[in-house]
Amino acid sequence: MKTVWWVRGIKFAVLAAVAVAVGTFVVMSLWNALMPALFGGPSLHFGQALGLLVLSRILLGRWGGGPGHRMGWRGGSGGRWQHMTNEERVAFRERFGGRCGPQDAVATEPKA
């Protein structure tokens, strides 16, 4: 049987609201259990905990996705490096080696 698209949308919205409510309740409970006892801070109600979650999202960025999304550029350059021949690697090092500091293991003496 074919599911109507708006029914799926309502199910998603309800699930998202429940997930946000549970996350907010967890933050509120942890805050109220730890902060007043450890630091003498105030306790939070549900709205303040939700605001804290939103503020952390704004200041710290994403809530999920794992490390692959934030460091996606590493996979592309590493793959290209692995497929380079030795001559191409040497040419690449000569071309870009001076941009990030010396690449040699031997330290060079400072010029007087």
C-alpha positions in Angstrom: 0.0 0.0 0.0 1.3 3.4 -0.9 1.9 5.8 2.0 0.7 9.4 1.5 3.6 11.9 1.6 2.0 14.1 4.2 1.5 11.2 6.6 5.2 10.5 6.4 5.9 14.2 7.0 3.7 14.3 10.1 5.4 11.1 11.4 8.8 12.8 10.8 7.8 16.0 12.5 6.4 14.1 15.6 9.6 12.0 15.8 11.8 15.2 15.5 9.8 16.9 18.2 10.1 13.9 20.5 13.9 13.7 19.9 14.3 17.4 20.7 12.2 17.1 23.8 14.1 14.1 25.1 17.5 15.8 24.4 16.3 18.9 26.2 15.1 16.9 29.1 18.5 15.1 29.3 20.4 18.4 29.3 18.1 19.9 31.9 18.4 16.9 34.2 22.2 16.7 33.9 22.5 20.5 34.4 20.2 20.4 37.5 22.0 17.4 38.9 25.6 18.7 38.5 25.8 22.5 38.2 24.1 23.6 41.5 26.0 20.9 43.5 29.4 21.5 42.0 29.5 25.2 41.2 26.5 26.7 43.1 24.9 27.6 39.8 21.2 28.1 39.1 18.9 25.3 38.1 17.3 25.3 34.6 13.7 24.8 33.5 12.8 23.2 30.2 12.8 26.4 28.1 16.2 27.4 29.4 17.6 24.0 28.6 16.2 24.2 25.1 17.8 27.7 24.7 21.1 26.3 25.9 20.9 23.6 23.2 20.1 26.1 20.5 23.0 28.4 21.7 25.4 25.5 21.7 24.3 24.6 18.1 24.9 28.2 17.0 28.3 28.5 18.7 29.7 25.0 18.1 28.2 24.1 14.8 26.8 20.8 13.7 25.1 18.2 16.0 26.0 15.1 14.0 27.3 13.7 10.8 30.6 12.3 12.2 34.1 13.2 11.4 33.8 12.5 7.7 31.7 15.6 7.0 34.0 18.0 8.7 37.2 16.6 7.3 36.0 15.6 3.9 39.0 17.3 2.1 41.4 14.8 3.6 40.0 11.9 1.9 40.3 13.5 -1.5 43.9 14.7 -1.2 45.0 11.4 0.4 43.5 9.4 -2.5 45.3 11.6 -5.0 48.6 11.2 -3.2 48.3 7.4 -3.2 47.8 7.3 -6.9 50.8 9.6 -7.7 54.0 8.2 -9.0 57.3 8.9 -7.2 58.2 11.5 -9.8 54.9 13.3 -9.4 55.3 13.3 -5.6 58.8 14.8 -5.9 57.5 17.5 -8.2 54.6 18.2 -5.9 57.0 18.6 -2.9 59.2 20.9 -4.9 56.3 23.0 -5.9 54.5 23.3 -2.6 57.2 22.4 0.0 58.0 26.0 0.9 54.5 27.0 1.7 54.2 25.0 4.9 57.7 25.3 6.2 60.7 23.0 5.6 59.8 19.4 4.8 63.3 18.0 5.4 64.1 16.0 8.6 67.5 17.8 8.7 67.4 21.2 10.4 69.0 24.0 8.4 71.3 26.4 10.1 70.2 30.0 10.3 72.0 32.5 8.1 74.1 35.1 9.9 
